[in-house]
Amino acid sequence: MNVANTQIQMRKGLLEFCVLHIISRGEVYTSDLIEELTQAQMIVVEGTLYPLLNRLKSAALVEYRWVESESGPPRKYYSITEDGKSFLGTLSETWTSLVNSTTEITSKN
């Protein structure tokens, strides 16, 4: 087995949760999402993020609005919907449970 592949899969599994969490804090532009995810070492490229954002929008968990830009084309700003907030709440509960379970297992000798 390749440890790098496993690490990538672990990050991918958490990416949706992290993206929703970032968007839940307030309206966000894609490059801001990429910057925060990169700083947190969740290494994301636009080719990964845009399909995820499209899936979240199709599921009515996020929405976007176009904002005119003074320095180029209009920008798409994402925000979370009420359904997205509820979905994120459920994911947060699951995350807490997983962290507790993992900590219990990995803290034993």
N, C-alpha and C positions, 0 to 999 in steps of 0.2 A: 504494500500500500504506500501511497505517496502522501506524506503529511501535509504538503502544500495544498493538495486537492481537497483534503478534509477540512483544512482551515478555510478555504474558499467557500466550501459548501456551508460551513457554520455561519460565515458572514452573510451569505445569500439568504439563509434562513431568517436572519434578524433584520435584513435590510428594509423590508416592508414596515415592520414595527418601528424602526428608527425614523424612516421617512415620514410616517404618519405622526410620530411624536414631534418631529421638527415642525411640520406644517401646523400642528395643533397649537403651537405657540403664537402663530400669527401668519399673515400672508407672506409668502416666500417665493422668490425667483429661483429658477433652476440652478443657476451658477452658485447661489448662496447655499442651496442644498448640497451640491457637489463639494463646495469648500468645507462645510461643517463635517460631512461624512469623511472626507479625506483627512481632515485634522484629527478625527476620532479613529483613524486607521481602519475605516470601513471601506477603503479603496473602491471607488465607484467611478466609472466612466460614463459619459453621456449615453453611450450605446446600451448601457444597463439601466440607467435611470429613466429614460424616456418611455420605454415599454412598461416599466413598473408604474409610472405616473398615469399612463393611458389605461392600464388595468384598474387602478384605483378610481379613476374618473368613470370608467365604464360601470364599475360597481357602485357608483354614486357615493363613494367615501370621501372624495375630494372634488373640488370644482376649481375653475380658473376664470380669470378675467384678463382681457388684453389691456395693456397700459401703453400709451404712446411714449416713445423714447426720443429724447432730444439728440441722441448720438447714434441713431440707427433705427432698425425696424422695431415695431411694437414688441413688448415683452409680455410673456404669459406669467401671471402671478397666481399661485395655488393657495387655496384655503381649504380647511376641513369642513365637511358637512355635519349635520346633526347625526346622520347614520355613521359617519366616520368617527365621530366622538364616541359613540356607543361601541363601535367595533374596536377602537383603540382601548377603551376601558376594559373590554373583555381580554384583549391581548395583554394589557398591563397585568391583569389578574393572573393570566397564564404565565407570564414572565416571572412574576413574584414566586409563584408556585415552583416553577422550574429552577429558579435560582436557589430556593430553599432546599429542594430535593437534591440538586447537584452538590450543594454545600454539605449537606448531610452525608452524602455518599463519599465525596472526595476528602472530607476532613477525617475520615477514619483511617487508621493505620492499616 
